Amino acid sequence: NRNFGWPTVNGFCNESGEQSFCNSNNVAVPLKSWAPTLAVSGMDFYNNDAIPQWKNSLILATLKDQTLYQLKLSSGTDKIEETKEIFRANYGRLRDVCVAPDGRVFVATSNGSNDKIIVLKKK
């Protein structure tokens, strides 16, 4: 079993108090961490041919940052090769993201009123 650190570790195992915990508990370090937080609220793996440039990527929705990100993974999926903003502040806070079997991406907003489901697909 792998331990992902939370709540003892925030991000990487780079603080003195975190290092001993990480070594003793088989902690898996994250591929990416943000400080201050972007409030990542949803993530899905994109591995479809419908939008080829997103294949083998993590798609992340953020609340605080109000951005939808693409994190392009290495072929072994153990490294992030590139981070791109798909869109920022167009729809307010982004609550979740879901990849459909046909390759469309659904993004849910979280703004208290007038929330939307945004559908992204290849043009």
N, C-alpha and C positions, 0 to 999 in steps of 0.2 A: 504494500500500500504506500502511496505517496501522500505526503502532507503538503498542502499548498500555503501553509504559514499563517493564514488569517485566524485569529486577530493578532497573533503575536508578532508577525512580520508584515510590514507595509512595503510592498514593492520588492526590491532586491534584498538579499541577505548581506547588507553592507554596513550595518550598525553593529557596534561591539556586542550589545545585548542580544542581537538577532543571530549572530554567527554561531554561537554555541547551540542555540535552539535548532538552527538549520542543520548543523552537523549531527546532532543527536536524533533528529526526527525525520530524516530522509526528505527534506523539503525540496520541492520542485520550484526552481526560480522562474519568474515570469519571463516571457519573451519581450515584454514591453511594460513600462510603468510610467505614469505621469505624476509630476508634482509641480504645482498643485494639481489636485484631481480634476479630471474632465467629467467625472461622474458617469463613467461608462455604465449603461443600463441594459444594453442588449447586444448580443453578438451571434453571428451564424457563420458557418463555413460555406464558402461558395466554390463549388467544384462542377460547374455546369458549362456546356459549350455555348449557351445562349448569349452570354456576354463574355466573349473570349478573354478580354483583358482583365477580367476579375477572377478567372479560373485559378484555383489553388490560393484563395485569399480568405482572410477573415474580414467580415463586414461588421463594423461597430457603430452603434448608436450612442450618443451622449446627451445627457440632460444639461449640465452646466455649460458645456462648450457648444451645444446646439449644432453639432457637426456629425455627419455620416462619413466614416473613414473606411478606406480599403487598406488592409495590411497584407501585402503580397508576401507569401511564404516561399521559402526555399523548397526545392523538390523533396527534401526529407521532412518538411514541415517543422523543422526545429529552429529556424531563424526567420526573422522578418527582413526581407530584402529591400522593401520600399513601403513608405507610408504616403497615401494620397488622400486629400479631402475630396469627397464626392460632391458634397455641398455643405455650406456653413450658413447658419442663421436665416435660412430661407423659410423654415417652417416652425421656428421656435425650438422648444425642448423635444428631444427625440427619445421616446420611451423604449422601443424595442424594434428589432429587425428580424425578418423571417424569409428564408429562401424557399420558394416553392419548387416542386419537382420539375416544372417546365423552365426553370431558370429566372422567373420573375422574382423581384425582391419587394417585399412589403415592409414599409416603415410606419410605425405608429407614433403619433405625437402625444405630448403630455403637457398641455398648456392651461388646464383648468376649465376651458370652454372652447368650443369650436375646434375640437380635436379632429384629426384626419388620419386616414390610412393612405399613404402615398405608395403608388405602384411604380416600380422602375423596371424597364425592360429595354431590350435592344431596339433601336429605331429602325 
